[in-house]
Amino acid sequence: MVLDGENKSYVTIFILLGFSEYPQLQVPLFLAFLTTYTVTLVGNLGIIVVIRINPKVHTPIYFFLSHLSFLDICYSSVFTPKLLEILVVEARSITFRGCMVQFFFGCTFVITEMFTLAVMAYDRFVAVCNPLLYTVAMSPKLCALLVTGSYTWGGICPLTLTYSPVELSFCGSNIINHFGCECSVVLSLSCSDTHFSQMVCLITSTFNETSNLVIILTSYIFIVVTIIRMPSPGGLHKAFSTCASHLTAITIFHGTILLLYCVPNSRSSWLLVKVATVFSTVMIPMLNPLIYSLRNKDVKETVRKLIITKQLSHSI
């Protein structure tokens, strides 16, 4: 706490409760999250390396996938190290500035990933509905513009979202019943009028989620119509395989987002909120490389060759 000229105290440090209400689970949770984070880093870095060294996967969808892997590493790294720290140390504190930095970068990477998944849905639409024009329609210039647009919007939105909490005063409790600085949790601690900040968060999150779902659903409606019209079972299977990994990824990602922000009364249970947030920040970044690699023969073949080459180099 710090005192102003009117002898009012203002919060400068927050205490993150995390999962402290379950002391017997601190060590098991630490080991589980550490393992998951390690797999996330290795898996996503592996995807990026495979895409760079294998000419067969120098295509638009893998260009987007490499950026998705990069975003998964960044997004997980915003929250997981702090989560691991508060599981093993007594002082579960974070400064107000650190809290706002975590909030800003968390918003940046999740919004950018959200729009990257929408771009990948459009890519699958072109691949299935216009396969002969795919390489022309999804030119390197367009792919670069789509990715740049996702990163740009992912940087602009958090500036608005972070500015409003920074202008608030925090002079009451400094206990955050979470393992990170999530918007509604931070706003609930403010002793200022948070109506404007809440409206900004609501409008921004609603716009981003709605626009993403419109792009994704529109793309997949056209994909389904095209698949239904395909005469051969072989073409049907190929089209489904083309979209299966991406469809799985967006279902998990947006399903978790909807649980956290759009399901009525989902915030009545803080345990549910914390578990869902762990799933989105820790588990999803680990699952994405597994989803895309296990169903992809080019990725699996490249990994197999790398392992064989490594073994041969050791045996020589």
Residue pairs with C-beta under 8 A, 6 or more apart in sequence:
1 9
1 10
1 11
1 12
1 174
2 9
2 10
2 12
3 9
3 10
4 10
8 171
9 171
10 169
10 170
10 171
11 96
11 170
11 171
11 172
11 174
11 189
12 95
12 96
13 93
13 94
13 95
13 96
13 174
14 93
14 94
14 95
14 96
14 99
14 174
14 175
14 176
14 181
14 189
15 92
15 93
15 174
15 175
15 176
16 82
16 86
16 92
16 93
16 94
16 176
16 178
16 179
16 180
17 92
17 175
17 176
17 177
17 178
17 179
18 83
18 86
18 87
18 92
18 178
18 179
18 274
19 25
19 26
19 29
19 87
19 179
19 274
20 26
20 86
20 92
22 29
26 87
26 88
27 87
27 88
29 87
30 84
30 87
30 88
33 80
33 83
33 84
33 87
33 278
33 282
34 84
36 80
36 282
36 283
36 286
37 76
37 80
37 81
37 84
37 282
37 286
39 286
40 72
40 73
40 76
40 80
40 282
40 285
40 286
40 289
41 73
41 76
43 69
43 286
43 288
43 289
43 290
43 293
44 69
44 70
44 72
44 73
44 285
44 288
44 289
45 69
45 73
46 289
46 293
46 303
47 65
47 66
47 69
47 289
47 292
47 293
47 299
48 66
48 69
48 70
50 57
50 293
50 299
50 302
50 303
50 306
51 57
51 58
51 62
51 63
51 65
51 66
52 66
53 302
54 298
54 299
54 302
56 298
56 302
57 298
57 299
57 302
60 123
60 134
60 138
60 143
61 120
61 123
61 124
61 127
63 143
63 147
64 116
64 119
64 120
64 123
64 143
64 146
64 147
65 120
65 292
67 116
67 147
67 150
68 113
68 116
68 117
68 120
68 288
69 288
69 289
71 109
71 112
71 113
71 116
72 113
72 284
72 285
72 288
72 289
73 285
74 105
74 109
75 106
75 109
75 110
75 113
75 281
75 285
76 281
76 282
76 285
76 286
78 102
78 105
78 106
78 109
78 180
78 281
79 102
79 106
79 179
79 180
79 281
79 282
80 281
80 282
82 94
82 102
82 179
82 180
83 179
83 180
83 278
83 281
83 282
85 92
86 92
86 179
94 102
94 181
96 170
99 176
99 181
99 186
100 162
100 165
100 166
100 181
102 180
102 181
103 158
103 161
103 162
103 165
103 181
103 182
103 183
103 186
104 158
104 159
104 161
104 162
105 158
106 180
106 181
106 281
107 157
107 158
107 161
107 162
108 154
108 155
108 157
108 158
109 154
110 280
111 153
111 154
111 157
111 158
111 208
112 150
112 151
112 153
112 154
112 155
113 154
113 253
114 208
114 209
114 212
114 253
114 257
115 149
115 150
115 153
115 154
115 208
115 212
116 147
116 150
117 212
117 216
117 246
117 249
117 250
117 253
118 211
118 212
118 215
118 216
119 146
119 147
119 150
120 246
121 215
121 216
121 219
121 220
121 246
121 250
122 146
122 215
122 219
123 138
124 219
124 220
124 223
124 242
124 243
124 246
125 219
125 220
125 222
125 223
126 133
126 134
126 137
126 138
127 134
127 138
127 242
128 223
128 226
128 227
128 239
128 242
128 243
129 222
129 223
129 226
130 137
157 204
157 208
160 200
160 204
161 183
161 200
161 201
161 204
164 196
164 197
164 200
164 201
165 183
165 186
165 187
165 190
165 197
167 192
168 187
168 190
168 192
168 194
168 197
169 190
169 191
169 192
170 189
170 190
170 191
171 191
172 189
172 190
172 191
173 189
174 189
175 189
176 185
176 186
176 189
177 185
177 270
178 185
178 270
178 273
178 274
178 277
179 274
179 277
179 278
180 277
180 281
182 273
182 277
183 201
184 198
184 201
184 267
187 194
187 197
187 198
187 201
188 194
190 197
205 261
209 254
209 257
209 258
209 261
209 262
212 254
213 254
216 250
216 254
220 243
220 247
223 239
223 243
226 239
227 236
227 239
227 240
230 236
230 239
241 295
244 295
245 291
245 292
245 295
245 296
248 291
249 287
249 288
249 291
249 292
252 284
252 287
253 280
253 284
256 276
256 279
256 280
256 284
257 280
259 266
259 276
260 266
260 273
260 276
260 277
260 280
266 272
266 273
266 276
267 273
292 299
293 299
293 300
293 303
294 300
